[in-house]
Amino acid sequence: MVKEKIILGIDPGTNITGYGLIKSVNNKPELITLGIIKLQKNTTHFARLEKIFKDVLKIIELYNPDELAIEAPFFGKNVQSMLKLGRAQGVSIAAALSRSMPVFEYAPRKIKLAVTGNGAASKEQVSMFLQQLFKTKNFPKELDATDGLAAAVCHFYQKNLSSGDTHYSSWKSYISNNPNKIR
């Protein structure tokens, strides 16, 4: 029996919101799509929030994801920017909750660590690792899209690590039971 789950990842932003969708089939991630929600600079902040909400709902209705993984706002020096990002995150979460979708939040460093092995990786490094993972070079030039995809991939790895029944006592036992994971 094939266990299949669709995960929507979102990188919230008030200028560009990135998203990516993956399908988990037999504990392997498969790319569905990724893209951006581009917001017009000449509109009000509230009009941008409305567009994020409506566009996230459209994505949910089109792909019917099972779970939302969203990047948490990072704590920067500019309080106004953090507030705006938090609102963008909030309307994305509200869209998912309006469709009874479970929501999982991940810190930016955790997402980068899950995808690249380095919590301080650059956006370009995250994109490169995802292109290798999904064996494609056809990613949008906007790195917000790959950041949204990275949130979905991070959630995929977190769920697979925490839901697996197999536990290993050491690296040696892991390697002996998973020879196909060694390059």
C-alpha positions as CSV (number, residue, x, y, z in Angstrom):
1,M,0.0,0.0,0.0
2,V,1.4,3.4,-1.0
3,K,1.3,6.1,1.7
4,E,1.0,9.4,0.1
5,K,1.0,12.9,1.7
6,I,1.1,16.3,0.1
7,I,3.0,19.0,2.0
8,L,2.7,22.7,1.3
9,G,5.6,24.9,2.4
10,I,5.4,28.6,2.6
11,D,8.0,31.3,3.1
12,P,5.8,34.3,4.0
13,G,6.7,37.8,2.8
14,T,5.0,41.1,2.2
15,N,6.6,41.7,-1.2
16,I,7.0,38.1,-2.3
17,T,5.6,35.0,-0.6
18,G,7.2,31.8,-1.8
19,Y,5.6,28.3,-1.8
20,G,6.5,24.8,-2.7
21,L,4.6,21.5,-2.7
22,I,6.0,18.1,-2.4
23,K,4.4,14.7,-2.3
24,S,5.7,12.0,0.1
25,V,5.3,8.6,-1.6
26,N,6.7,5.6,0.3
27,N,8.8,8.0,2.5
28,K,10.4,9.7,-0.5
29,P,9.9,13.3,-1.5
30,E,8.6,14.1,-5.0
31,L,8.4,17.7,-6.3
32,I,5.0,18.8,-7.3
33,T,5.5,22.6,-7.9
34,L,7.0,25.7,-6.5
35,G,6.4,29.4,-7.2
36,I,5.8,32.8,-5.8
37,I,2.9,35.1,-4.9
38,K,4.1,38.5,-6.1
39,L,2.6,41.5,-4.3
40,Q,2.3,44.9,-5.8
41,K,4.3,47.6,-4.0
42,N,1.7,50.3,-4.7
43,T,-1.1,48.6,-2.8
44,T,-1.9,48.9,0.9
45,H,-0.5,46.4,3.4
46,F,-4.0,45.1,4.0
47,A,-4.6,44.5,0.3
48,R,-1.4,42.5,0.2
49,L,-2.5,40.4,3.1
50,E,-5.8,39.8,1.4
51,K,-4.0,38.7,-1.8
52,I,-1.8,36.3,0.2
53,F,-4.8,34.8,1.9
54,K,-6.8,34.3,-1.3
55,D,-3.8,33.0,-3.3
56,V,-2.9,30.5,-0.6
57,L,-6.5,29.3,-0.6
58,K,-6.3,28.9,-4.4
59,I,-3.1,26.8,-4.0
60,I,-4.8,24.7,-1.3
61,E,-7.9,24.1,-3.4
62,L,-5.8,23.2,-6.5
63,Y,-3.4,20.8,-4.8
64,N,-5.3,19.7,-1.7
65,P,-2.3,19.4,0.6
66,D,-2.5,17.5,3.8
67,E,-0.2,19.7,5.9
68,L,1.3,23.2,5.9
69,A,4.9,23.8,6.9
70,I,5.7,27.5,7.3
71,E,8.8,29.5,8.1
72,A,8.6,31.4,11.3
73,P,9.5,35.1,11.2
74,F,13.1,35.7,12.2
75,F,13.9,38.1,15.0
76,G,15.6,41.1,13.4
77,K,16.3,44.6,14.5
78,N,13.4,46.2,12.6
79,V,10.3,45.6,14.6
80,Q,8.0,47.0,11.8
81,S,9.4,44.5,9.3
82,M,8.9,41.6,11.8
83,L,5.4,42.7,12.5
84,K,4.6,42.8,8.7
85,L,6.1,39.3,8.2
86,G,4.2,38.0,11.2
87,R,1.0,39.2,9.6
88,A,1.9,37.6,6.3
89,Q,2.5,34.4,8.1
90,G,-0.7,34.7,10.0
91,V,-2.9,35.0,6.9
92,S,-1.2,32.0,5.4
93,I,-1.9,30.0,8.5
94,A,-5.5,31.3,8.6
95,A,-6.0,30.1,5.0
96,A,-4.7,26.6,6.0
97,L,-6.8,26.5,9.2
98,S,-9.9,27.5,7.3
99,R,-9.5,24.2,5.4
100,S,-8.8,22.2,8.6
101,M,-5.2,21.7,7.6
102,P,-2.6,21.0,10.3
103,V,0.1,23.7,10.5
104,F,3.8,23.2,11.5
105,E,6.2,26.1,12.0
106,Y,10.0,26.0,11.6
107,A,12.7,28.5,12.3
108,P,14.7,29.6,9.3
109,R,17.9,28.0,10.7
110,K,16.1,24.7,11.3
111,I,14.9,24.7,7.7
112,K,18.4,25.5,6.3
113,L,19.9,22.8,8.6
114,A,17.4,20.2,7.4
115,V,18.0,20.9,3.7
116,T,21.7,21.6,3.6
117,G,23.2,20.4,6.9
118,N,24.2,24.0,7.7
119,G,21.8,26.3,9.6
120,A,23.7,29.4,8.3
121,A,23.4,28.4,4.6
122,S,22.7,31.1,2.1
123,K,19.5,31.1,0.0
124,E,21.6,30.2,-3.0
125,Q,22.9,27.1,-1.2
126,V,19.4,26.0,-0.2
127,S,18.3,26.3,-3.8
128,M,21.3,24.3,-5.1
129,F,20.7,21.5,-2.6
130,L,17.0,21.3,-3.6
131,Q,17.9,21.2,-7.3
132,Q,20.1,18.3,-6.5
133,L,17.5,16.6,-4.4
134,F,14.8,16.8,-7.0
135,K,17.3,16.4,-10.0
136,T,16.1,19.5,-11.8
137,K,17.5,22.9,-12.8
138,N,14.1,24.4,-13.7
139,F,13.5,26.4,-10.5
140,P,12.2,30.0,-10.6
141,K,14.9,32.7,-10.2
142,E,13.1,34.1,-7.1
143,L,14.7,32.4,-4.1
144,D,11.5,32.9,-2.1
145,A,10.1,30.0,-4.1
146,T,12.9,27.6,-3.1
147,D,12.6,28.9,0.5
148,G,8.9,27.8,0.5
149,L,9.9,24.5,-1.0
150,A,12.6,24.2,1.7
151,A,10.0,24.5,4.5
152,A,8.1,21.6,2.9
153,V,11.2,19.5,2.7
154,C,12.2,20.3,6.3
155,H,8.8,19.1,7.4
156,F,9.1,16.0,5.3
157,Y,12.4,15.1,7.0
158,Q,11.0,16.0,10.5
159,K,7.9,13.8,10.1
160,N,9.9,10.9,8.7
161,L,12.5,11.1,11.5
162,S,9.9,11.3,14.2
163,S,7.4,8.8,12.8
164,G,9.8,6.0,11.9
165,D,9.6,2.9,14.0
166,T,13.2,1.9,13.4
167,H,15.7,3.2,16.0
168,Y,19.5,2.7,15.8
169,S,21.9,2.4,18.6
170,S,24.8,3.8,16.7
171,W,26.0,5.1,13.3
172,K,27.5,1.6,12.7
173,S,24.1,-0.1,13.1
174,Y,22.4,2.6,10.9
175,I,25.0,2.1,8.1
176,S,24.8,-1.7,8.3
177,N,21.0,-1.5,8.0
178,N,21.0,1.2,5.2
179,P,23.9,0.4,2.8
180,N,22.1,2.2,0.0
181,K,22.4,5.5,1.8
182,I,26.2,5.5,1.5
183,R,27.9,7.1,-1.5
